Amino acid sequence: MKNLASLISLAILATSAYAHSIFQEVYVNGVDQGHINGIRVPDYDGPIMDVTSNDIICNGGINPYHQPMSQFVINAAAGSQVTAEWHHTLNGADPSDSADPIDASHKGPVMVYLAKVPSALQTTVTGLQWFKIWEDGMDSSQKWGVDRLIANKGKVTFTLPSCIQAGQYLMRVELIALHGAQSYPGAQFYMECAQLQVTGGGNASPATVSFPGAYKGSDPGISINIYQTLKSYTIPGPAVFSCDGAPTSPSSSAPSSPSTSAAPSSTAKPSSTSVSAPAPSQTGATAAHYAQCGGIGFTGPTTCASPWTCQVSNAYYSQCL
């Protein structure tokens, strides 16, 4: 047993420098919103390990945010398919990096939360109320959400609930690496928050939790020895919210085949240096603040309501800012 413990400790130490990862790209219905656009990313890709720290909310703090922080707000209709993409560093995908998007030894769950906010650009994140909309834990074959994220080249795909209220949100995308979680603190938490404008939707009022507070160091999904045959795994945090009032997946297992969702290809990213200005607006029609106002295939109004102007993000998306 001592030899096994020693081997585990050596494995943890050997891979600790390669554990790091950053959520850094969003796709809405397959359309890339641009590298770090609308996401509060840190320059450093290290973990948070204290579940009682405010850094567990949207990172930052000990991992200072990349400056200037993005002032972009991602527009997505309720019910949209959203993809979050992770990579080892802010340099993005690197096929030569064996730890991209994250080292394979750092097994654990992946989760997505939303919090409704007055402004997606507000700097204060303390006191927000969060509800979980997706999770991927450990399946019956002992494969983890992180395994599927790696197999899908850093991407996880999920759906925004169709019944949530329209408005502005922060979207907290998180993975937990459990390679050192035999005792607390040991689990490594990686999370960033994206800035959303949700349109359409309904009037649902999901039950919420607070960060910090939603997790305890003693939670069975946080203090756990994964170097054994586990019968099940309890994903930390609340049950997943669904519009029919029932969890969309049990908290002790992963959703069925989450990696089979049609994830967009990162090779289709448009170049912002070759983007043309939006076409003239339809007569008499204006787009509201944060609404889409241009992009390939867009047929809506391309003039923004005063005092906002149409700002080009990429070839597929412009927004009133």
C-alpha positions as CSV (number, residue, x, y, z in Angstrom):
1,M,0.0,0.0,0.0
2,K,2.9,2.3,0.8
3,N,4.4,1.7,-2.6
4,L,1.0,2.4,-4.2
5,A,0.7,5.7,-2.3
6,S,4.2,6.6,-3.2
7,L,3.5,6.0,-6.9
8,I,0.3,8.1,-6.7
9,S,2.1,10.9,-5.0
10,L,4.9,10.9,-7.6
11,A,2.3,10.8,-10.4
12,I,0.6,13.9,-8.9
13,L,3.8,15.8,-8.6
14,A,5.0,14.8,-12.1
15,T,1.8,16.1,-13.7
16,S,1.0,19.1,-11.5
17,A,2.8,21.5,-13.8
18,Y,0.6,20.3,-16.7
19,A,-2.7,20.4,-15.0
20,H,-3.7,23.8,-15.9
21,S,-6.5,24.9,-18.3
22,I,-8.6,27.9,-19.2
23,F,-12.2,28.2,-20.6
24,Q,-11.6,30.6,-23.5
25,E,-14.0,30.3,-26.4
26,V,-17.8,30.1,-26.8
27,Y,-19.9,28.9,-29.8
28,V,-23.6,29.6,-30.1
29,N,-25.4,27.2,-32.4
30,G,-22.0,26.3,-33.9
31,V,-20.9,30.0,-34.5
32,D,-17.6,30.9,-32.9
33,Q,-17.9,34.1,-30.9
34,G,-14.2,34.8,-31.1
35,H,-11.1,34.0,-28.9
36,I,-11.7,35.2,-25.3
37,N,-14.6,37.3,-26.5
38,G,-17.1,37.8,-23.7
39,I,-15.1,35.7,-21.2
40,R,-13.4,36.8,-18.0
41,V,-10.2,34.9,-18.5
42,P,-7.0,35.1,-16.3
43,D,-3.6,35.3,-17.8
44,Y,-2.5,32.4,-15.5
45,D,-4.1,29.0,-16.0
46,G,-3.8,27.7,-12.5
47,P,-6.5,26.3,-10.2
48,I,-8.5,27.5,-7.3
49,M,-8.3,25.1,-4.3
50,D,-10.2,26.9,-1.5
51,V,-14.0,26.4,-1.8
52,T,-14.6,29.2,0.7
53,S,-12.8,31.8,-1.3
54,N,-14.5,34.4,-3.5
55,D,-12.1,33.2,-6.2
56,I,-14.3,30.1,-6.6
57,I,-17.0,32.3,-8.2
58,C,-15.4,33.4,-11.5
59,N,-11.7,33.0,-10.9
60,G,-9.6,36.2,-10.8
61,G,-8.1,37.1,-7.4
62,I,-5.0,34.9,-7.2
63,N,-5.2,34.5,-11.0
64,P,-5.6,38.1,-12.1
65,Y,-7.8,38.7,-15.1
66,H,-6.4,39.3,-18.6
67,Q,-6.4,43.0,-19.3
68,P,-8.2,44.7,-20.8
69,M,-11.2,42.6,-19.7
70,S,-13.6,41.7,-22.5
71,Q,-16.5,44.2,-22.9
72,F,-18.2,41.9,-25.3
73,V,-21.6,40.3,-24.4
74,I,-22.5,37.1,-26.1
75,N,-26.0,37.0,-27.6
76,A,-27.8,33.7,-27.4
77,A,-31.5,32.8,-27.5
78,A,-32.9,30.5,-24.8
79,G,-32.8,27.0,-26.1
80,S,-29.6,27.6,-28.1
81,Q,-26.9,25.0,-28.2
82,V,-23.7,26.4,-26.7
83,T,-20.2,25.0,-26.8
84,A,-17.5,26.0,-24.3
85,E,-13.9,25.4,-25.3
86,W,-10.9,24.9,-23.0
87,H,-7.2,24.9,-23.6
88,H,-4.0,24.6,-21.6
89,T,-3.0,28.3,-22.1
90,L,-4.5,31.4,-23.7
91,N,-2.6,30.6,-26.8
92,G,-5.4,28.2,-27.7
93,A,-5.2,24.8,-29.3
94,D,-1.6,23.4,-29.5
95,P,-1.3,19.9,-31.0
96,S,2.3,19.7,-29.9
97,D,1.3,20.2,-26.2
98,S,0.6,16.9,-24.5
99,A,-1.3,18.7,-21.8
100,D,-3.7,20.6,-24.1
101,P,-6.6,21.1,-23.4
102,I,-5.7,19.6,-19.9
103,D,-3.4,16.8,-18.7
104,A,-5.2,13.4,-19.1
105,S,-4.4,12.6,-15.5
106,H,-6.7,15.3,-14.2
107,K,-9.9,13.4,-14.2
108,G,-13.1,14.9,-12.9
109,P,-16.5,16.4,-13.7
110,V,-17.4,19.4,-15.9
111,M,-20.3,21.7,-15.0
112,V,-22.1,24.8,-16.2
113,Y,-24.0,27.3,-14.1
114,L,-26.0,30.5,-14.9
115,A,-26.6,33.6,-12.7
116,K,-29.0,36.3,-13.8
117,V,-27.4,39.8,-13.4
118,P,-28.5,43.4,-13.9
119,S,-25.5,43.8,-16.3
120,A,-23.3,41.1,-17.8
121,L,-20.4,43.7,-17.7
122,Q,-20.7,44.4,-13.9
123,T,-17.4,43.8,-12.1
124,T,-19.0,42.6,-8.9
125,V,-19.7,38.8,-8.8
126,T,-20.1,38.3,-5.0
127,G,-23.7,37.6,-3.8
128,L,-24.9,36.2,-7.1
129,Q,-27.4,33.4,-7.3
130,W,-26.5,30.4,-9.5
131,F,-28.3,27.5,-11.0
132,K,-26.7,24.5,-12.7
133,I,-27.8,23.8,-16.3
134,W,-25.5,20.9,-17.3
135,E,-23.0,18.4,-15.8
136,D,-20.9,15.5,-16.9
137,G,-19.4,13.3,-14.2
138,M,-18.2,9.7,-14.2
139,D,-20.0,7.0,-16.2
140,S,-20.4,3.3,-15.6
141,S,-17.1,2.6,-17.5
142,Q,-15.2,4.9,-15.2
143,K,-14.8,7.5,-17.9
144,W,-15.0,11.1,-16.7
145,G,-16.3,14.4,-18.0
146,V,-12.8,15.6,-18.4
147,D,-11.9,12.5,-20.5
148,R,-14.8,13.4,-22.9
149,L,-13.7,17.0,-23.0
150,I,-10.2,15.9,-24.0
151,A,-11.5,13.5,-26.6
152,N,-13.6,16.4,-28.0
153,K,-10.5,18.6,-28.3
154,G,-11.4,20.8,-25.4
155,K,-15.1,21.3,-26.1
156,V,-18.3,20.5,-24.2
157,T,-21.7,21.2,-25.7
158,F,-24.9,21.9,-23.8
159,T,-28.3,23.6,-24.2
160,L,-29.5,26.8,-22.6
161,P,-32.8,26.0,-21.0
162,S,-35.6,27.3,-23.2
163,C,-37.8,28.5,-20.2
164,I,-35.3,30.8,-18.5
165,Q,-36.1,34.5,-18.4
166,A,-34.6,36.8,-21.0
167,G,-31.9,39.1,-19.8
168,Q,-28.3,39.2,-18.9
169,Y,-26.4,36.4,-17.3
170,L,-23.0,35.2,-16.2
171,M,-22.3,31.7,-17.4
172,R,-19.9,29.8,-15.1
173,V,-18.1,26.9,-16.8
174,E,-16.1,24.7,-14.4
175,L,-14.1,21.5,-14.4
176,I,-12.7,19.9,-11.2
177,A,-9.5,17.9,-11.4
178,L,-9.5,15.1,-8.7
179,H,-6.0,13.6,-9.1
180,G,-5.0,15.0,-5.7
181,A,-8.3,15.0,-4.0
182,Q,-7.7,12.2,-1.4
183,S,-7.8,14.9,1.3
184,Y,-8.9,18.6,1.3
185,P,-7.5,20.9,0.0
186,G,-6.5,18.7,-2.9
187,A,-9.2,19.0,-5.6
188,Q,-8.3,21.6,-8.3
189,F,-11.1,23.9,-9.5
190,Y,-10.9,25.6,-12.9
191,M,-13.6,28.0,-13.8
192,E,-14.2,31.2,-15.8
193,C,-17.4,33.2,-16.4
194,A,-18.8,34.3,-19.8
195,Q,-21.0,37.3,-20.3
196,L,-24.4,36.5,-21.9
197,Q,-27.5,38.3,-23.2
198,V,-30.3,35.7,-23.4
199,T,-33.2,36.5,-25.6
200,G,-36.6,34.8,-25.8
201,G,-37.2,32.2,-23.1
202,G,-40.0,32.1,-20.5
203,N,-40.6,32.9,-16.9
204,A,-38.9,30.1,-15.0
205,S,-37.4,30.9,-11.6
206,P,-34.8,28.2,-10.9
207,A,-33.7,27.4,-7.3
208,T,-30.3,28.8,-6.8
209,V,-27.1,28.4,-4.8
210,S,-24.3,30.8,-3.8
211,F,-20.6,30.7,-4.4
212,P,-18.8,30.3,-2.1
213,G,-21.2,28.1,-0.2
214,A,-22.4,25.6,-2.8
215,Y,-19.4,23.3,-2.2
216,K,-17.8,22.0,1.0
217,G,-14.4,20.6,1.3
218,S,-15.9,17.5,2.8
219,D,-18.3,16.9,-0.1
220,P,-17.9,13.3,-1.4
221,G,-17.3,14.6,-4.9
222,I,-14.5,16.9,-3.7
223,S,-12.7,14.8,-1.1
224,I,-12.3,11.5,-2.9
225,N,-9.7,8.9,-3.9
226,I,-10.2,8.3,-7.6
227,Y,-7.5,5.6,-7.7
228,Q,-9.9,2.8,-7.0
229,T,-12.9,1.2,-8.7
230,L,-15.7,3.6,-7.9
231,K,-19.3,2.3,-8.0
232,S,-20.5,5.9,-8.5
233,Y,-19.5,9.5,-8.2
234,T,-21.6,12.3,-6.6
235,I,-21.1,15.5,-8.6
236,P,-20.7,18.5,-6.3
237,G,-23.4,21.2,-6.2
238,P,-27.1,21.2,-6.8
239,A,-29.1,19.1,-9.2
240,V,-29.3,20.3,-12.8
241,F,-32.2,22.6,-13.5
242,S,-34.6,21.6,-16.3
243,C,-37.7,23.3,-17.6
244,D,-40.0,20.4,-16.7
245,G,-39.0,20.7,-13.1
246,A,-37.0,17.5,-12.9
247,P,-33.2,17.1,-13.1
248,T,-31.9,16.4,-16.6
249,S,-29.3,13.9,-15.3
250,P,-28.7,12.2,-12.0
251,S,-26.1,13.8,-9.8
252,S,-24.2,10.5,-9.5
253,S,-23.6,9.9,-13.1
254,A,-22.8,11.6,-16.4
255,P,-25.3,12.6,-19.0
256,S,-25.6,10.1,-21.8
257,S,-22.9,10.6,-24.4
258,P,-22.3,14.3,-23.9
259,S,-19.4,14.3,-26.3
260,T,-21.5,13.1,-29.2
261,S,-23.1,16.6,-29.5
262,A,-22.2,18.2,-32.8
263,A,-19.3,20.4,-31.7
264,P,-18.2,23.2,-34.0
265,S,-14.9,23.0,-35.7
266,S,-12.2,25.4,-34.4
267,T,-10.7,25.5,-37.9
268,A,-13.7,27.6,-39.1
269,K,-12.8,30.7,-37.1
270,P,-13.1,33.8,-39.1
271,S,-10.3,36.4,-39.2
272,S,-11.3,39.6,-37.5
273,T,-8.7,41.5,-39.6
274,S,-10.7,40.9,-42.8
275,V,-14.2,41.7,-41.6
276,S,-16.2,44.2,-43.4
277,A,-18.6,46.7,-41.8
278,P,-22.2,45.6,-41.6
279,A,-24.6,46.3,-44.5
280,P,-26.9,49.3,-44.3
281,S,-29.9,48.8,-42.0
282,Q,-33.4,47.9,-43.1
283,T,-35.5,51.0,-43.3
284,G,-36.9,52.0,-40.0
285,A,-35.6,49.0,-38.1
286,T,-33.1,49.3,-35.2
287,A,-31.4,46.7,-33.0
288,A,-31.4,47.1,-29.2
289,H,-28.4,47.4,-26.9
290,Y,-26.4,44.1,-27.0
291,A,-28.5,42.7,-29.9
292,Q,-26.9,41.3,-33.0
293,C,-26.6,43.8,-35.8
294,G,-24.6,42.1,-38.5
295,G,-22.7,39.1,-39.7
296,I,-22.8,36.5,-42.5
297,G,-26.3,35.3,-43.0
298,F,-27.8,37.8,-40.6
299,T,-31.1,39.3,-41.9
300,G,-32.2,41.5,-39.1
301,P,-31.7,45.3,-38.5
302,T,-28.1,46.5,-38.8
303,T,-28.6,50.0,-37.3
304,C,-28.5,50.2,-33.5
305,A,-30.8,52.2,-31.4
306,S,-29.1,55.5,-30.2
307,P,-26.6,55.9,-28.6
308,W,-25.3,52.4,-29.5
309,T,-23.2,51.5,-32.5
310,C,-22.7,48.3,-34.4
311,Q,-19.4,46.8,-33.4
312,V,-17.9,44.0,-35.5
313,S,-16.7,40.9,-33.5
314,N,-16.1,38.5,-36.3
315,A,-17.4,37.7,-39.8
316,Y,-20.5,36.0,-38.4
317,Y,-21.4,38.3,-35.6
318,S,-21.7,42.1,-34.8
319,Q,-23.3,43.5,-31.7
320,C,-24.8,46.8,-30.6
321,L,-22.5,48.3,-28.0
